[in-house]
Amino acid sequence: MKNKGMNNANNNQRTWKKDLRLYVHVPFCVKKCDYCDFLSGPSDEEGIESYFEALYKEVGSYEGRTGDYKVSTVFIGGGTPSCVRSEYIARLLEELKRVFEFSSGDGSLEPEITIEANPGTVDKDKLADYRKAGINRLSFGLQSTHDRELRLLGRIHTYREFVENYRLARELGFGNINIDLMSALPGQELSSWEETLGRVTELGPEHISAYSLIIEEGTPFYERYGPEGKQKDELISEDLDRLIYKRTREILEKYGYIRYEISNYARPGYECRHNMAYWEGALYLGFGLGAASFIENTRFRNTDSLEEYIKAINYNDRSHKNIMSTNKPEHKNEGLLHDAYGIRRDIIQLSKKDLIEEFMFLGLRMTRGVDRLEFKKRFGVSMDEIYGNILNRLEKENLVITCGGKVRLTDYGIDVSNRILSEFLLDKC
Amino acid sequence: MGVDQSKIRNFCIIAHIDHGKSTLADRIIEMTGLLTSREMQDQVLDNMDIERERGITIKAQTVRTVYRSRSGEEYIFNLIDTPGHVDFNYEVSRSLAACEGALLIVDAAQGIEAQTLANVYMAIDHNLEIIPVINKIDLPSADPQRVIAEIEEVIGIEAHDAPQISAKLGVNIEEVLEQIIAKIPHPKGDPDAPLQALIFDSLYDSYKGVITFCRIMEGTVRKGTQIKLMSTGVVSEVVEIGTFGPGRFIPCDELSAGMVGYIIAGLKNVKDTRVGDTITDAKRPCAHPLPGYKKVLPMVYCGMYPADGAKYPDLRDALEKLQLNDAALQFEPETSAALGFGFRCGFLGLLHLEVVQERLEREFNLDLVTTAPSVIYRIHKTDGQVIELTNPTNMPDPSEIEYMEEPFVSAEIMVTTEYVGPIMTLCQERRGVYLGMEYMEERRAILRYELPLNEIIYDFFDALKSRSRGYASLDYEFKGYVMSNLVKLDILINREEVDALSFIVHADGAYERGRKMCEKLKEEIPRHLFEIPIQAAIGSKIIARETVKALRKDVLAKCYGGDITRKKKLLEKQKEGKKRMRQIGNVEIPQKAFMSVLKLDDQ
């Protein structure tokens, strides 16, 4: 069935390689937006340089240990990866390609390599450099097509700037573009949201992510609109929020964007393959500050202290040759699990129970749901055996549909998914 | 081994909470040489954690020490510790009956409080010699002269030579000890008369069985004596007797008239050894039991249910174990449509209830759902029957009821004059009947009210404190049953009556109470995927209503690599949260909702 990568007749003992995804975090921004609680912030050139130097070393530390894997997607996220000089990104991808074997996903697809970009931080040269480096997908953080709303959010760009960037991207041959949009903004009305949707669909990106604003602790938005905030009455009502959410789907589907995950819409064939990894339980390795990984049934993330990250890598690098896996047999055996620089945190070994639970509560985020055969294949036991009663009950309550060997949430089930996904956690046994 | 009665002093210490009773007891023990200060843990007599936390003594414990007076003579002091809370009045009275004298401690800054008075009156009633002691003279606000004047005026006993001490700092304690010798009479009684001993406390030990604490009034008891407990008729042979060192028992050969000690007689059940009962010699019984014995009756009831139905046997075992040392605790099985199998428990008062609840949760590791405390109502049915109602669910149909009675108490509230107004308002709100008021000095007054017990069993004391900025104090005792216009208030959640939330209230307050309960429940019950009506009803008439809106959107928009662990934790928390819920029909109600409906005081 999966006869991939067998491109040489020389080697009789070609083993099937495991599919691996790569995520790289670039924690720099021109300015932090008022609602943002991500790991990001402004920095000077020196800071950026020392970060990337450390990043390249982190990538390099895997040399010689990646033989069992083939990379099918790469995602460079942030922060604003596009705010740093393109040289860094190009060198990054070079390093990644040097250390890891890249391949296609299924059949003859080339690897999907995405970079997140902020309108206003890219120009013709940068975009051309990205193409040259092999990037074939762009994700623009637009959020809104109304300048007033953009200012409210503290974004650094205008809608016009975005449109220019978008056209440029198309000119330079980017055939797979995503646009991020944000609804439920304070003072937003249905009409302004519908306008945004209309304008964006008219531009015709391949993919649209539509999120609701969340007021996160520790952000200026929390101070303004949180429980103690003076402007908290400006937040839209629960009814409007629901209406917006409903209309989003109606409008996007009308224009040919199929919802394939709770917040993600795409033209058929243009689903974001990288993000699917998270919900399908595929393996991924993270590089950079706070980046998360899931390999060998183990979850962990890198430290989210910039200081720690850089120090650990520079310090250990002095004995770089010692820890480089080229010659140490035990590290080779550990494969990707060896933490060369000691930057990993929150390492959790997942049990079978954990994996089953994740299969369900992550997999059900996707519109197509989860597959019974896949479940049986992975876990050796039928889904009904574990979840039969729960699925029956949820189906009676119109929250879940089981049909044709697949189990998925109904529209209503998705709307209240936060409430029901905890049903898939198993009691400790 | 004859004991010289003239060298014995039996006394107790009575005081308002926090006026320093335990500290003084510690000092007395220290100074009489049986323990060094280094060996002593603070507050030696309070050996239960819960007591230490609340700073009050719950279980009475007695200590025997030896004091060498200034004149060089040796005296035996039997210090009988008494519970300090109004819930345990009966136990206090039996401890007093074991003594000839009492040290009355008054805080030099606070002066006399309501509870001080209550206990003093009781001591006077028992003909005890009262030695006032003025404590906490180390405080900057101490005013001993004022307090002395207060004592003489309000209580009417001599106080000009009351020892002025600081128990905390150990100042002037010796004066107290000398006055004990000088002023408190020594016990009398004929060691050869028929045995007559007062049980003033008991303890259950898993090896030794029941250990009774006794004051021998007449006669002598020895190992091997066949004793008889006069109220129950139970007969048993004495296995061991002795006296009390601090924290341990010291066996001896005989206890004779005037002495205080313990008797172990192969008794398994603490119910057999009732506080206030008389022990006599089965072969040569005394003519009459000692006066003052009465059966202790609970005043407050509540339902206790295990959160996890499977733990019902554990709850039962735990209650049985607690009862071994707490004869006042009563319980019997009951069921609730809402909560399953549990127990209806009776307590002497709210403090008693809280202590038992805490012990069940802490010592026995039980997760409990407790329903609202209620009192015993008397229902006079049309067919002439009179029933005592402890569980509102069992109230008969109104058409069968001729009239109802509820228990009333007479209460004394001491408060500083500026808060007299708000406190009177509070009492009126709680259907109090004003009896009178006295000014103690310009600053303080005593308010006397008769109040329905069900109005004060929950948050009355807290409301009193908050409306008086903490300066009010309360003492009350059961007065009797009074006819009242009472109705049963039912709560329906999602149109289903939840029996555990039923309530008996006075008709006048029913609407208000119903409204508040619905509001409170609306806050406590989380949103579900459907709308939940919450209604209060009297009979078939709905008198209040709130609605919990249906939840129609609750989605996590973003869930990428780094979010997964956090999302999992949230889901786990949600799942845990569900465990603390009770399922009533389709609605999940948090356990604490059942009790929270009582915290309804606004101020």
HADDOCK unambig.tbl for C-alpha pairs under 7 A between the chains (distance, minus, plus):
assign (segid A and resid 211 and name CA) (segid B and resid 557 and name CA) 5.83 0.50 0.50
assign (segid A and resid 212 and name CA) (segid B and resid 557 and name CA) 6.66 0.50 0.50
assign (segid A and resid 242 and name CA) (segid B and resid 553 and name CA) 6.61 0.50 0.50
assign (segid A and resid 262 and name CA) (segid B and resid 557 and name CA) 6.54 0.50 0.50
assign (segid A and resid 263 and name CA) (segid B and resid 557 and name CA) 5.79 0.50 0.50
assign (segid A and resid 275 and name CA) (segid B and resid 560 and name CA) 6.93 0.50 0.50
assign (segid A and resid 278 and name CA) (segid B and resid 560 and name CA) 5.98 0.50 0.50
assign (segid A and resid 278 and name CA) (segid B and resid 561 and name CA) 5.75 0.50 0.50
assign (segid A and resid 291 and name CA) (segid B and resid 562 and name CA) 6.89 0.50 0.50
assign (segid A and resid 292 and name CA) (segid B and resid 561 and name CA) 5.78 0.50 0.50
assign (segid A and resid 292 and name CA) (segid B and resid 562 and name CA) 5.07 0.50 0.50
assign (segid A and resid 415 and name CA) (segid B and resid 552 and name CA) 6.74 0.50 0.50
assign (segid A and resid 415 and name CA) (segid B and resid 553 and name CA) 4.92 0.50 0.50
assign (segid A and resid 415 and name CA) (segid B and resid 554 and name CA) 6.04 0.50 0.50
assign (segid A and resid 415 and name CA) (segid B and resid 555 and name CA) 5.95 0.50 0.50
assign (segid A and resid 416 and name CA) (segid B and resid 552 and name CA) 6.33 0.50 0.50
assign (segid A and resid 416 and name CA) (segid B and resid 553 and name CA) 5.02 0.50 0.50
assign (segid A and resid 416 and name CA) (segid B and resid 554 and name CA) 4.54 0.50 0.50
assign (segid A and resid 416 and name CA) (segid B and resid 555 and name CA) 5.76 0.50 0.50
assign (segid A and resid 417 and name CA) (segid B and resid 554 and name CA) 6.39 0.50 0.50
assign (segid A and resid 417 and name CA) (segid B and resid 555 and name CA) 5.55 0.50 0.50
assign (segid A and resid 418 and name CA) (segid B and resid 554 and name CA) 5.43 0.50 0.50
assign (segid A and resid 418 and name CA) (segid B and resid 555 and name CA) 5.10 0.50 0.50
assign (segid A and resid 418 and name CA) (segid B and resid 556 and name CA) 6.36 0.50 0.50
assign (segid A and resid 419 and name CA) (segid B and resid 554 and name CA) 6.84 0.50 0.50
assign (segid A and resid 422 and name CA) (segid B and resid 571 and name CA) 4.94 0.50 0.50
assign (segid A and resid 422 and name CA) (segid B and resid 572 and name CA) 6.85 0.50 0.50
assign (segid A and resid 422 and name CA) (segid B and resid 574 and name CA) 6.65 0.50 0.50
assign (segid A and resid 422 and name CA) (segid B and resid 575 and name CA) 6.00 0.50 0.50
